[in-house]
Amino acid sequence: MESLMLFKDINWKSFGIVVAIMAGIAIFFAMLIIIISRFCEVKGDPRVPEIVSHLSGANCGGCGHPGCEGFARALVEGKASLDDCGQTTKANKIEISNILGINYSGGEETVAVVACCGGIACDDKYSYQGYGSCISQQLLADGRKKCEVGCMGAGSCVDVCPNFAIQVHKGVAAVDKDLCISCGLCIRTCPKNLIKRIPKSAKVYIACSSQNRGKDVMDVCKAGCISCGLCQKVCPHDAIHLVNNVPIIDYGKCTGCMTCLEKCPRKCIRKC
């Protein structure tokens, strides 16, 4: 009964006026916001969504930008190169270049390889018991391997690969060529700079980065390159040369004859 009496005491006419005023104020501010947003709207470049439609859509971040849309905006602003994206096909890159109004002949497709074959074949300086990361190991005495450029096998590259193309086998990382999208995330993550890009058409690669003399390599690693130069001597196409004790392959000359792979005494020239 008391609640009913309270409703009777309400001045419904005044209440209606208050509600109408508040509704009017709300509508006024809503219209004001709409008008201001129309005048202050920052219009995006219409080429951005068109470029995004030609990108892979993986949003892997390998290009160094926040996803494919961020990469597309950077392309439009002239702050990125089409070659920064390793996953978009050559045909689509040419389509994007037409949208941008630039010339693009298209670079050769690449894949990542790990230039190390040490792993369990390479001696350790110490037994690491901390957090399982190559980056954290690198902070402790320049890594746990006696070879200063030896893969530590903790899998920091595995963690960042968006396509699950990397696995650690026998203490050293290995890239699956068929799964690699050449995004470059593993390259930027490796604290030893062991991961390199090579042409996707390549048949062999050098799985060692040590610049030490042969004797010094043999003292710490059972698999590393000893700079014997045999690969350089036997190559019938002059495609391999020792540079700072490391064999370097000229993929423009290499025919994939496998002579170097067969003759390498340490088996650190690997088939792709």
URRAVEN-V834549 format. One record per backbone hydrogen bond with DSSP energy under -1.0 kcal/mol. NH is the residue of the N-H (numbers start at 1). CO is the residue of the C=O. E is the energy in kcal/mol with one decimal. If there is no record, write none. Layout:
BEGIN
NH/CO/E ; NH/CO/E
END
This chain:
BEGIN
5/1/-2.0 ; 6/2/-1.8 ; 7/3/-1.7 ; 8/4/-1.6 ; 9/5/-1.4 ; 12/10/-1.3 ; 15/11/-2.4 ; 16/12/-2.3 ; 17/13/-1.7 ; 18/14/-2.3 ; 19/15/-2.4 ; 20/16/-2.4 ; 21/17/-2.4 ; 22/18/-2.5 ; 23/19/-2.5 ; 24/20/-2.3 ; 25/21/-2.5 ; 26/22/-2.4 ; 27/23/-2.5 ; 28/24/-2.4 ; 29/25/-2.5 ; 30/26/-2.2 ; 31/27/-2.5 ; 32/28/-2.3 ; 33/29/-2.5 ; 34/30/-2.1 ; 35/31/-2.5 ; 36/32/-2.7 ; 37/33/-2.6 ; 38/34/-1.8 ; 39/35/-1.9 ; 40/36/-2.7 ; 48/45/-1.8 ; 51/47/-2.6 ; 52/48/-2.7 ; 53/49/-1.7 ; 54/51/-1.6 ; 64/61/-1.8 ; 67/65/-2.1 ; 71/67/-1.9 ; 72/68/-2.4 ; 73/69/-2.4 ; 74/70/-1.9 ; 75/71/-2.2 ; 76/72/-2.2 ; 77/73/-2.1 ; 78/75/-1.0 ; 79/74/-3.1 ; 84/81/-2.0 ; 85/82/-1.3 ; 93/89/-2.1 ; 94/90/-2.0 ; 95/91/-1.7 ; 96/92/-2.4 ; 97/93/-2.3 ; 98/94/-1.6 ; 99/95/-1.6 ; 100/96/-2.4 ; 101/97/-1.1 ; 102/97/-2.6 ; 111/198/-2.4 ; 113/196/-2.5 ; 115/194/-3.2 ; 116/114/-2.1 ; 120/170/-2.4 ; 121/118/-2.2 ; 122/119/-1.6 ; 123/220/-3.1 ; 125/144/-4.4 ; 133/131/-2.1 ; 137/133/-2.0 ; 138/134/-2.3 ; 140/137/-1.3 ; 143/137/-1.2 ; 146/123/-2.7 ; 150/147/-1.9 ; 159/155/-2.0 ; 160/156/-1.1 ; 161/157/-1.2 ; 167/174/-2.2 ; 169/172/-2.7 ; 172/169/-1.3 ; 174/167/-2.6 ; 176/165/-3.5 ; 179/176/-1.1 ; 180/176/-1.9 ; 188/184/-1.9 ; 189/185/-1.3 ; 190/186/-2.2 ; 193/190/-1.2 ; 196/113/-2.6 ; 198/111/-2.6 ; 200/109/-3.1 ; 202/199/-1.9 ; 205/270/-2.1 ; 207/268/-3.2 ; 217/213/-2.1 ; 218/214/-2.5 ; 219/215/-1.4 ; 220/217/-1.3 ; 221/217/-2.6 ; 222/121/-2.2 ; 233/229/-1.8 ; 234/230/-2.4 ; 235/231/-1.3 ; 241/248/-1.8 ; 243/246/-2.8 ; 246/243/-1.4 ; 248/241/-2.6 ; 250/239/-3.4 ; 251/249/-1.0 ; 253/250/-1.7 ; 254/250/-2.0 ; 262/258/-2.2 ; 263/259/-1.8 ; 264/260/-1.7 ; 270/205/-2.4 ; 272/203/-2.7
END
